[in-house]
Amino acid sequence: MLHVILDSGGVRGQVDEYLKDGGKLLPEIVPGGYGAYMVDFDKTSRVGAIMVMGKGRLLVELVQGVQGRDNAADMVAFMKLIAPRLLVGDSPSPTPSQKEEG
């Protein structure tokens, strides 16, 4: 089961807290994005990740991973798939003339 939260409550300090608690830095997935992930050390199949970009925040929790898989690697791969679409979006920016009309 996955919990996915996208909101506007992002600050870099939240990622720093993950890192202080033993998390690992996510690779640069989106320009300006800053993120980390952490394995629950009591339950190695539970993984959480956070990425912030500006005020945008993406939180993902893999509540129960698959036993025998590298659930941390799965989380990193999942973040690579969804973060660009959710934090940046894939629709083009409006041209200056469209901004004036809207």
N, CA, C and O of each residue as an XYZ file, in Angstrom:
408
protein
N       0.841     -1.159      0.000
C       0.000      0.000      0.000
C       0.891      1.228      0.000
O       1.907      1.270      0.694
N       0.509      2.223     -0.778
C       1.223      3.490     -0.857
C       0.353      4.617     -0.336
O      -0.845      4.665     -0.612
N       0.948      5.509      0.405
C       0.326      6.788      0.759
C       1.078      7.844     -0.019
O       2.303      7.919      0.069
N       0.366      8.664     -0.781
C       0.992      9.733     -1.555
C       0.301     11.032     -1.182
O      -0.923     11.145     -1.257
N       1.105     12.019     -0.778
C       0.574     13.330     -0.408
C       1.330     14.383     -1.204
O       2.561     14.394     -1.215
N       0.598     15.259     -1.863
C       1.166     16.386     -2.583
C       0.501     17.632     -2.039
O      -0.719     17.776     -2.116
N       1.300     18.533     -1.489
C       0.733     19.769     -0.953
C       1.724     20.913     -1.093
O       2.778     20.765     -1.711
N       1.378     22.053     -0.515
C       2.223     23.247     -0.623
C       2.910     23.568      0.698
O       3.187     24.733      0.982
N       3.187     22.559      1.502
C       3.808     22.775      2.807
C       5.286     22.449      2.843
O       5.809     22.105      3.903
N       5.977     22.548      1.716
C       7.360     22.108      1.654
C       8.377     23.127      2.116
O       8.330     24.294      1.726
N       9.297     22.677      2.951
C      10.482     23.454      3.325
C      11.670     22.488      3.374
O      11.518     21.317      3.722
N      12.839     22.992      3.024
C      14.037     22.142      2.961
C      14.355     21.493      4.302
O      14.928     20.404      4.336
N      13.999     22.132      5.388
C      14.270     21.583      6.710
C      13.618     20.240      6.944
O      14.133     19.436      7.721
N      12.494     19.973      6.293
C      11.831     18.678      6.439
C      12.695     17.570      5.850
O      12.761     16.473      6.404
N      13.350     17.848      4.743
C      14.259     16.868      4.139
C      15.473     16.683      5.040
O      15.947     15.564      5.237
N      15.972     17.789      5.585
C      17.120     17.712      6.496
C      16.812     16.834      7.701
O      17.698     16.137      8.196
N      15.572     16.856      8.183
C      15.176     16.002      9.310
C      15.255     14.525      8.930
O      15.714     13.702      9.722
N      14.813     14.193      7.729
C      14.948     12.811      7.248
C      16.415     12.402      7.279
O      16.753     11.307      7.729
N      17.284     13.290      6.798
C      18.712     12.979      6.736
C      19.306     12.833      8.132
O      20.133     11.950      8.359
N      18.901     13.677      9.063
C      19.382     13.582     10.451
C      18.949     12.271     11.099
O      19.658     11.718     11.940
N      17.780     11.780     10.699
C      17.247     10.545     11.280
C      17.764      9.292     10.572
O      17.248      8.198     10.804
N      18.771      9.434      9.716
C      19.359      8.277      9.062
C      18.933      8.067      7.625
O      19.289      7.059      7.013
N      18.176      9.006      7.078
C      17.754      8.883      5.690
C      18.895      9.115      4.727
O      19.985      9.539      5.113
N      18.627      8.829      3.470
C      19.612      9.016      2.412
C      19.073     10.017      1.407
O      17.873     10.066      1.138
N      19.967     10.805      0.863
C      19.605     11.820     -0.110
C      19.128     11.172     -1.401
O      19.757     10.240     -1.903
N      18.016     11.663     -1.936
C      17.563     11.217     -3.247
C      18.448     11.854     -4.312
O      18.970     12.948     -4.103
N      18.624     11.190     -5.445
C      19.361     11.838     -6.543
C      18.555     13.040     -7.038
O      17.369     13.163     -6.733
N      19.195     13.919     -7.798
C      18.463     15.060     -8.346
C      17.478     14.534     -9.386
O      17.866     14.064    -10.456
N      16.208     14.624     -9.046
C      15.155     14.089     -9.911
C      14.522     15.213    -10.724
O      14.231     15.040    -11.907
N      14.311     16.361    -10.093
C      13.787     17.546    -10.767
C      14.713     18.714    -10.448
O      15.231     18.796     -9.334
N      14.930     19.616    -11.393
C      15.785     20.770    -11.113
C      15.217     21.584     -9.941
O      14.044     21.957     -9.946
N      16.042     21.847     -8.965
C      15.598     22.593     -7.795
C      14.935     21.741     -6.741
O      14.565     22.250     -5.683
N      14.776     20.465     -6.998
C      14.161     19.561     -6.029
C      15.186     19.056     -5.027
O      16.364     18.895     -5.350
N      14.729     18.813     -3.823
C      15.597     18.346     -2.743
C      14.829     17.276     -2.006
O      13.727     17.532     -1.520
N      15.388     16.076     -1.913
C      14.624     15.000     -1.310
C      15.475     13.953     -0.630
O      16.690     13.888     -0.813
N      14.804     13.139      0.157
C      15.454     12.060      0.893
C      14.462     10.918      1.059
O      13.251     11.088      0.918
N      15.018      9.745      1.363
C      14.185      8.584      1.659
C      14.772      7.863      2.858
O      15.955      8.001      3.170
N      13.933      7.099      3.519
C      14.386      6.407      4.719
C      13.648      5.079      4.852
O      12.440      4.994      4.631
N      14.401      4.053      5.217
C      13.840      2.738      5.496
C      13.524      2.686      6.987
O      14.337      3.104      7.812
N      12.346      2.175      7.330
C      12.001      1.954      8.733
C      12.849      0.786      9.215
O      12.686     -0.346      8.759
N      13.757      1.078     10.143
C      14.726      0.065     10.545
C      14.103     -1.089     11.328
O      14.710     -2.155     11.425
N      12.921     -0.905     11.881
C      12.235     -2.003     12.557
C      11.555     -2.935     11.560
O      11.464     -4.143     11.776
N      11.085     -2.353     10.478
C      10.378     -3.119      9.445
C      11.030     -2.772      8.119
O      10.688     -1.756      7.516
N      11.946     -3.578      7.659
C      12.738     -3.231      6.482
C      11.930     -3.128      5.194
O      12.469     -2.703      4.172
N      10.670     -3.499      5.212
C       9.871     -3.375      4.003
C       9.105     -2.051      3.963
O       8.408     -1.786      2.984
N       9.212     -1.218      4.991
C       8.517      0.072      5.041
C       9.505      1.178      4.695
O      10.572      1.276      5.300
N       9.144      2.020      3.706
C      10.037      3.067      3.227
C       9.238      4.358      3.065
O       8.104      4.337      2.585
N       9.829      5.471      3.465
C       9.217      6.775      3.276
C      10.135      7.672      2.477
O      11.356      7.523      2.535
N       9.560      8.604      1.730
C      10.354      9.552      0.952
C       9.672     10.912      0.970
O       8.450     11.015      1.074
N      10.495     11.954      0.866
C       9.999     13.319      0.794
C      10.812     14.055     -0.254
O      12.021     13.852     -0.375
N      10.139     14.911     -1.013
C      10.830     15.791     -1.937
C      10.139     17.144     -1.884
O       8.912     17.229     -1.927
N      10.935     18.196     -1.790
C      10.399     19.548     -1.829
C      11.009     20.284     -3.013
O      12.164     20.071     -3.384
N      10.203     21.144     -3.583
C      10.655     22.021     -4.659
C       9.880     23.320     -4.501
O       8.670     23.365     -4.724
N      10.590     24.375     -4.115
C       9.889     25.599     -3.766
C       9.011     25.307     -2.564
O       9.487     24.780     -1.559
N       7.735     25.644     -2.661
C       6.792     25.335     -1.582
C       6.085     23.995     -1.795
O       5.350     23.538     -0.920
N       6.300     23.370     -2.942
C       5.682     22.073     -3.219
C       6.346     20.968     -2.412
O       7.565     20.948     -2.244
N       5.528     20.056     -1.919
C       6.043     18.935     -1.130
C       5.346     17.660     -1.582
O       4.122     17.605     -1.695
N       6.158     16.636     -1.839
C       5.658     15.317     -2.195
C       6.139     14.342     -1.132
O       7.341     14.181     -0.920
N       5.197     13.700     -0.470
C       5.495     12.681      0.542
C       4.951     11.353      0.045
O       3.806     11.271     -0.401
N       5.768     10.318      0.122
C       5.332      8.985     -0.284
C       5.755      8.005      0.798
O       6.889      8.040      1.276
N       4.833      7.135      1.177
C       5.143      6.091      2.148
C       4.726      4.756      1.567
O       3.568      4.555      1.202
N       5.675      3.854      1.488
C       5.401      2.474      1.119
C       5.162      1.748      2.429
O       6.105      1.387      3.132
N       3.895      1.537      2.752
C       3.518      0.996      4.050
C       4.035     -0.421      4.231
O       4.576     -0.758      5.284
N       3.875     -1.234      3.230
C       4.376     -2.601      3.301
C       4.905     -2.983      1.935
O       4.145     -3.162      0.983
N       6.203     -3.104      1.853
C       6.821     -3.513      0.602
C       6.756     -5.015      0.435
O       6.137     -5.726      1.226
N       7.402     -5.473     -0.601
C       7.422     -6.891     -0.907
C       8.661     -7.506     -0.280
O       9.779     -7.042     -0.505
N       8.456     -8.549      0.504
C       9.572     -9.220      1.148
C      10.497     -9.814      0.082
O      10.044    -10.449     -0.870
N      11.792     -9.594      0.263
C      12.767    -10.100     -0.685
C      13.145     -9.114     -1.770
O      14.076     -9.371     -2.533
N      12.446     -7.984     -1.860
C      12.783     -6.954     -2.840
C      13.573     -5.849     -2.149
O      13.556     -5.736     -0.924
N      14.253     -5.050     -2.929
C      14.937     -3.871     -2.410
C      13.917     -2.734     -2.440
O      13.829     -1.988     -3.415
N      13.153     -2.617     -1.360
C      12.067     -1.648     -1.314
C      12.574     -0.210     -1.350
O      11.875      0.672     -1.849
N      13.766      0.043     -0.837
C      14.350      1.389     -0.915
C      14.620      1.745     -2.383
O      14.324      2.860     -2.812
N      15.171      0.818     -3.142
C      15.416      1.061     -4.567
C      14.094      1.250     -5.315
O      14.004      2.073     -6.226
N      13.077      0.491     -4.929
C      11.757      0.665     -5.535
C      11.216      2.064     -5.261
O      10.608      2.675     -6.140
N      11.432      2.575     -4.050
C      10.950      3.912     -3.699
C      11.664      4.974     -4.534
O      11.027      5.895     -5.046
N      12.972      4.846     -4.670
C      13.730      5.808     -5.480
C      13.220      5.784     -6.921
O      13.027      6.840     -7.523
N      13.003      4.613     -7.470
C      12.491      4.493     -8.836
C      11.096      5.101     -8.957
O      10.793      5.766     -9.948
N      10.258      4.878     -7.968
C       8.906      5.438     -7.977
C       8.953      6.963     -7.931
O       8.214      7.635     -8.651
N       9.823      7.504     -7.081
C       9.956      8.969     -7.006
C      10.430      9.533     -8.347
O       9.995     10.611     -8.752
N      11.313      8.818     -9.034
C      11.787      9.267    -10.348
C      10.648      9.304    -11.364
O      10.658     10.121    -12.284
N       9.674      8.422    -11.197
C       8.531      8.388    -12.109
C       7.519      9.490    -11.831
O       7.034     10.142    -12.756
N       7.199      9.700    -10.547
C       6.076     10.599    -10.257
C       6.470     12.036     -9.921
O       5.697     12.953    -10.199
N       7.634     12.260     -9.338
C       8.000     13.615     -8.904
C       8.022     14.622    -10.055
O       7.508     15.728     -9.889
N       8.595     14.288    -11.214
C       8.577     15.279    -12.288
C       7.161     15.666    -12.727
O       6.907     16.820    -13.073
N       6.263     14.718    -12.712
C       4.887     15.012    -13.141
C       4.113     15.780    -12.081
O       3.324     16.667    -12.407
N       4.334     15.445    -10.813
C       3.545     16.064     -9.753
C       4.115     17.402     -9.284
O       3.357     18.333     -9.009
N       5.423     17.507     -9.191
C       6.019     18.750     -8.692
C       6.245     19.779     -9.791
O       6.173     20.981     -9.537
N       6.519     19.319    -11.012
C       6.795     20.236    -12.107
C       5.607     20.311    -13.048
O       5.282     21.383    -13.559
N       4.966     19.189    -13.275
C       3.874     19.124    -14.247
C       4.444     18.881    -15.625
O       5.613     19.175    -15.874
N       3.643     18.353    -16.513
C       4.148     18.076    -17.858
C       3.434     18.899    -18.917
O       3.577     18.618    -20.107
N       2.659     19.924    -18.510
C       2.009     20.762    -19.496
C       2.872     21.993    -19.751
O       3.490     22.517    -18.825
N       2.919     22.453    -20.986
C       3.769     23.595    -21.318
C       3.280     24.872    -20.645
O       2.090     25.032    -20.375
N       4.218     25.774    -20.381
C       3.858     27.073    -19.802
C       3.129     27.888    -20.851
O       3.432     27.779    -22.039
N       2.164     28.711    -20.427
C       1.472     29.546    -21.408
C       2.423     30.593    -21.984
O       3.335     31.064    -21.304
N       2.198     30.944    -23.234
C       2.992     32.004    -23.863
C       2.553     33.334    -23.285
O       1.478     33.409    -22.689
N       3.350     34.396    -23.440
C       2.960     35.704    -22.884
C       1.592     36.178    -23.351
O       0.859     36.775    -22.563
N       1.213     35.927    -24.636
C      -0.098     36.366    -25.104
C      -1.221     35.592    -24.425
O      -2.294     36.152    -24.202
N      -1.002     34.305    -24.086
C      -2.021     33.519    -23.388
C      -2.197     34.019    -21.964
O      -3.313     34.003    -21.444
N      -1.126     34.463    -21.321
C      -1.215     34.976    -19.964
C      -2.072     36.238    -19.917
O      -2.851     36.432    -18.984
N      -1.926     37.096    -20.932
C      -2.695     38.342    -20.960
C      -4.163     38.083    -21.173
O      -4.997     38.805    -20.627
N      -4.513     37.062    -21.960
C      -5.908     36.745    -22.237
C      -6.600     36.127    -21.037
O      -7.786     36.371    -20.815
N      -5.870     35.320    -20.250
C      -6.467     34.538    -19.175
C      -6.645     35.308    -17.968
O      -7.139     34.784    -16.969
